[in-house]
Amino acid sequence: MKQQKAQTRTKRGTPDFQLLILTLLLVGFGLVMVFSSSSSIAIASKSFNNDALYFTKKQLMWAIIGLFGMFFAMNIRFNKYKKLYAPFFLFTTALLLLVLITGKVLNGAKSWIHLFGFSLQPAEFAKIAIILYLAALITKKGERFRDFKTGYFPVLIIVGFIAGLIMLQPDFGTCFILVSTCGLVIYAGGASMKHIMGSILLVVLGGGLAFGANALFSSMSPSAPALDSATTVTAEQNYKIGRIQAFLDPLSDINGGSLNLYRSLVAIGDGGVTGSGLGQGTMKLHYLPNAYNDFIFSVIGEELGFIGSALFLLVYLYFIWRGIIVSLRCPDPFGTLVGIGIMGLIAIQAFINIGGVTQTIPVTGVTLPFISYGGTSLFVMMVAMGIVLSISRTNNLEAIKEEKTKSVTVQTRTSPALRSRDSIRRVR
């Protein structure tokens, strides 16, 4: 009896191998592209110990840590995350508050914190924490979620609070990704479209007022330079306005605010149809800034060309589609919302990164999931995929149970006939 119980407890479904292999494939490809885009810069700089593998070794270390994290998350039954979401959410909120006090300023934002000997970006953890929180809250409320006062408004307050902490850093790109992902989870959770449209209008108006006030105070500041029609506001003076101007006209100031986007477009254009060859790109040689991070897709475009970039995007799209299918097959609404939230997060962030470097949308400075250099981002994304793979294990286990139930039912129904047939044969 005890052996039977032990076997029942340890019995688990298999993960979705397509999704697992695609995740590992993207991580591996990311390591190759980090090496290709960073080796020439690292070997020529004393800051990086003249080591061509400086960035690659760090990324590999985080990939290994992420691999352990992914397999650990994959082996936790996904319904247990209903209990784990609360402490994880509180821990992440504490980190977001701590980063505002003791955080490290990088690229104009106080987004980094030193913890346990590592430099971490709490906003990356917040993306997963808010998805788990929303999925648990929406599932718990059920039909009451459609009510504004008791369902939708409390969720809106939580999302606004976390988004506000990220904006205080300030990190507009991450904030936009988080809010967009939350909107997707809320929509999938069955929220009223009237409430959703009202929230979108409120966000647009609030964002417009915030940017307007920022521009007004910047122009009124004594240290602000005098502006006229012939002067372009560079990214150093006001990076938000500079990026919008670069998006509208990449040739407007190729030595200032438009420099990054202009060189990104040149790199992609130089790649042509077949590309210059892996490792043979030239724009990464101190021309393209953050080639191994924000602009890594530009390196892909230059070295692998249109064919290589298209193949990469097709694999990426299939990866996202496979994750969504796994999520929709989950019998538990909580698992469905978590899976859709995670795959939506990856899709939104990838679109913003690729859209920025190809002039589809303004550059926001976010990483390309699984590909760009960035330890915290890679680790969080791999752990998130571990959760989705945990959902797929439950799906496969349920499918096995259904198959067994059907086979037992069929055998039970046909066994009298089989017995009759055997008895007839014996008589003959």
RAVENZI-V35966 format. One record per residue. N is the residue number from 1. SS is DSSP state (2 for helix, 1 for strand, 0 for the rest). PHI is phi as a letter, one per 40 degrees, with the letter a starting at -180 (NA if undefined). PSI is psi as a letter, one per 30 degrees, with the letter a starting at -180 (* if undefined). Layout:
N_SS_PHI_PSI ; N_SS_PHI_PSI
This chain:
1_0_NA_e ; 2_2_c_e ; 3_2_c_e ; 4_2_c_e ; 5_2_c_e ; 6_2_c_e ; 7_2_c_e ; 8_2_c_e ; 9_2_c_e ; 10_2_c_f ; 11_0_c_k ; 12_0_b_l ; 13_0_c_l ; 14_0_c_k ; 15_0_c_l ; 16_0_c_j ; 17_2_c_e ; 18_2_c_e ; 19_2_c_e ; 20_2_c_e ; 21_2_c_e ; 22_2_c_e ; 23_2_c_e ; 24_2_c_e ; 25_2_c_e ; 26_2_c_e ; 27_2_c_e ; 28_2_c_e ; 29_2_c_e ; 30_2_c_e ; 31_2_c_e ; 32_2_c_e ; 33_2_c_e ; 34_2_c_e ; 35_2_c_e ; 36_2_c_e ; 37_2_c_f ; 38_2_b_f ; 39_2_c_e ; 40_2_c_e ; 41_2_c_e ; 42_2_c_e ; 43_2_c_f ; 44_0_c_g ; 45_0_b_k ; 46_2_c_f ; 47_2_c_f ; 48_2_b_g ; 49_0_g_g ; 50_0_f_h ; 51_0_b_j ; 52_0_c_f ; 53_0_c_g ; 54_2_d_e ; 55_2_c_e ; 56_2_c_e ; 57_2_c_e ; 58_2_c_e ; 59_2_c_e ; 60_2_c_e ; 61_2_d_e ; 62_2_c_e ; 63_2_c_e ; 64_2_c_e ; 65_2_c_e ; 66_2_c_e ; 67_2_c_e ; 68_2_c_e ; 69_2_c_e ; 70_2_c_e ; 71_2_c_e ; 72_2_c_e ; 73_2_c_e ; 74_2_c_f ; 75_0_c_g ; 76_0_c_k ; 77_0_d_k ; 78_2_c_f ; 79_2_c_f ; 80_2_c_f ; 81_2_c_f ; 82_2_c_e ; 83_2_c_e ; 84_2_c_f ; 85_2_c_e ; 86_2_c_e ; 87_2_c_e ; 88_2_c_e ; 89_2_c_e ; 90_2_c_e ; 91_2_c_e ; 92_2_c_e ; 93_2_c_e ; 94_2_c_e ; 95_2_c_e ; 96_2_c_e ; 97_2_c_e ; 98_2_c_e ; 99_2_c_f ; 100_2_c_f ; 101_2_c_e ; 102_2_b_g ; 103_0_c_l ; 104_1_c_k ; 105_1_c_k ; 106_1_a_k ; 107_0_f_h ; 108_0_g_g ; 109_1_b_k ; 110_1_c_i ; 111_1_b_f ; 112_1_b_k ; 113_1_a_k ; 114_1_c_k ; 115_1_a_k ; 116_0_f_h ; 117_0_g_g ; 118_1_b_l ; 119_1_c_j ; 120_1_b_l ; 121_0_b_j ; 122_2_d_f ; 123_2_c_f ; 124_2_c_e ; 125_2_c_e ; 126_2_c_e ; 127_2_c_e ; 128_2_c_e ; 129_2_c_e ; 130_2_c_e ; 131_2_c_e ; 132_2_c_e ; 133_2_c_e ; 134_2_c_e ; 135_2_c_e ; 136_2_c_e ; 137_2_c_e ; 138_2_c_e ; 139_2_c_e ; 140_2_c_e ; 141_2_c_e ; 142_2_g_b ; 143_2_c_f ; 144_2_c_f ; 145_2_c_f ; 146_2_c_f ; 147_0_c_k ; 148_2_c_e ; 149_2_c_e ; 150_2_c_f ; 151_2_b_d ; 152_2_c_e ; 153_2_c_e ; 154_2_d_e ; 155_2_c_e ; 156_2_c_e ; 157_2_c_e ; 158_2_c_e ; 159_2_c_e ; 160_2_c_e ; 161_2_c_e ; 162_2_c_e ; 163_2_c_e ; 164_2_c_e ; 165_2_c_e ; 166_2_c_e ; 167_2_c_f ; 168_0_c_f ; 169_0_c_e ; 170_0_c_k ; 171_0_b_i ; 172_2_c_e ; 173_2_c_e ; 174_2_c_e ; 175_2_c_e ; 176_2_c_e ; 177_2_c_e ; 178_2_c_e ; 179_2_c_e ; 180_2_c_e ; 181_2_c_e ; 182_2_c_e ; 183_2_c_e ; 184_2_c_e ; 185_2_c_e ; 186_2_c_e ; 187_2_c_e ; 188_2_c_f ; 189_0_c_f ; 190_0_g_g ; 191_0_c_l ; 192_0_c_k ; 193_2_c_e ; 194_2_c_e ; 195_2_c_e ; 196_2_c_e ; 197_2_c_e ; 198_2_c_e ; 199_2_c_e ; 200_2_c_e ; 201_2_c_e ; 202_2_c_e ; 203_2_c_e ; 204_2_c_e ; 205_2_c_e ; 206_2_c_e ; 207_2_c_e ; 208_2_c_e ; 209_2_c_e ; 210_2_c_e ; 211_2_c_e ; 212_2_c_e ; 213_2_c_e ; 214_2_c_e ; 215_2_c_e ; 216_2_c_e ; 217_2_c_e ; 218_2_c_e ; 219_2_c_f ; 220_2_c_f ; 221_0_c_k ; 222_0_c_f ; 223_0_c_f ; 224_0_c_k ; 225_0_c_l ; 226_0_c_k ; 227_0_b_k ; 228_0_b_a ; 229_0_c_f ; 230_0_c_f ; 231_0_c_k ; 232_0_c_k ; 233_0_c_j ; 234_0_c_l ; 235_0_c_e ; 236_0_c_e ; 237_0_c_e ; 238_0_a_j ; 239_2_c_f ; 240_2_c_e ; 241_2_c_e ; 242_2_c_e ; 243_2_c_e ; 244_2_c_e ; 245_2_c_e ; 246_2_c_e ; 247_2_c_e ; 248_2_c_e ; 249_0_a_j ; 250_0_c_f ; 251_0_c_g ; 252_0_c_e ; 253_0_a_i ; 254_0_c_f ; 255_0_b_g ; 256_0_b_c ; 257_0_c_f ; 258_0_c_g ; 259_2_d_e ; 260_2_c_e ; 261_2_c_e ; 262_2_d_e ; 263_2_c_e ; 264_2_c_e ; 265_2_c_e ; 266_2_c_e ; 267_2_c_e ; 268_2_c_e ; 269_2_c_e ; 270_2_c_f ; 271_2_c_e ; 272_0_g_b ; 273_0_c_e ; 274_0_b_f ; 275_0_g_l ; 276_0_c_f ; 277_0_h_k ; 278_0_c_k ; 279_0_g_f ; 280_0_b_g ; 281_0_c_l ; 282_0_b_f ; 283_0_c_f ; 284_0_c_f ; 285_0_c_i ; 286_0_g_g ; 287_0_c_e ; 288_0_c_j ; 289_0_c_k ; 290_0_f_h ; 291_0_c_f ; 292_0_c_g ; 293_0_b_c ; 294_0_c_e ; 295_0_b_g ; 296_2_c_f ; 297_2_c_f ; 298_2_c_e ; 299_2_c_e ; 300_2_d_e ; 301_2_c_e ; 302_2_c_e ; 303_2_c_e ; 304_2_b_f ; 305_2_g_a ; 306_2_c_e ; 307_2_c_e ; 308_2_c_e ; 309_2_c_e ; 310_2_c_e ; 311_2_c_e ; 312_2_c_e ; 313_2_c_e ; 314_2_c_e ; 315_2_c_e ; 316_2_c_e ; 317_2_c_e ; 318_2_c_e ; 319_2_d_e ; 320_2_c_e ; 321_2_c_e ; 322_2_c_e ; 323_2_c_e ; 324_2_c_e ; 325_2_c_e ; 326_2_d_e ; 327_2_c_e ; 328_2_c_f ; 329_0_c_f ; 330_0_c_k ; 331_0_c_f ; 332_0_c_k ; 333_2_d_e ; 334_2_c_e ; 335_2_c_e ; 336_2_c_e ; 337_2_c_e ; 338_2_c_e ; 339_2_c_e ; 340_2_c_e ; 341_2_c_e ; 342_2_c_e ; 343_2_c_e ; 344_2_c_e ; 345_2_d_e ; 346_2_c_e ; 347_2_c_e ; 348_2_c_e ; 349_2_c_e ; 350_2_c_e ; 351_2_c_e ; 352_2_c_e ; 353_2_c_e ; 354_2_c_e ; 355_2_c_e ; 356_2_c_e ; 357_2_c_f ; 358_0_b_g ; 359_0_g_g ; 360_0_c_e ; 361_0_b_l ; 362_0_c_k ; 363_0_c_k ; 364_0_b_f ; 365_0_g_h ; 366_0_b_l ; 367_0_c_l ; 368_0_c_j ; 369_0_d_k ; 370_0_g_f ; 371_0_b_e ; 372_0_c_l ; 373_0_c_k ; 374_0_i_j ; 375_2_c_e ; 376_2_c_e ; 377_2_c_e ; 378_2_c_e ; 379_2_c_e ; 380_2_c_e ; 381_2_c_e ; 382_2_c_e ; 383_2_c_e ; 384_2_c_e ; 385_2_c_f ; 386_2_c_e ; 387_2_c_e ; 388_2_c_e ; 389_2_c_e ; 390_2_c_e ; 391_2_c_e ; 392_2_c_e ; 393_2_c_e ; 394_2_c_e ; 395_2_d_e ; 396_2_c_e ; 397_2_c_e ; 398_2_c_e ; 399_2_c_e ; 400_2_c_e ; 401_2_c_e ; 402_2_c_e ; 403_2_c_e ; 404_2_c_e ; 405_2_c_e ; 406_2_c_e ; 407_2_c_e ; 408_2_c_e ; 409_2_c_e ; 410_2_c_e ; 411_2_c_e ; 412_2_c_e ; 413_2_c_e ; 414_2_c_f ; 415_2_c_e ; 416_2_c_e ; 417_2_c_e ; 418_2_c_e ; 419_2_c_e ; 420_2_c_e ; 421_2_c_e ; 422_2_c_e ; 423_2_c_e ; 424_2_c_e ; 425_2_c_e ; 426_2_c_e ; 427_2_c_e ; 428_0_c_*
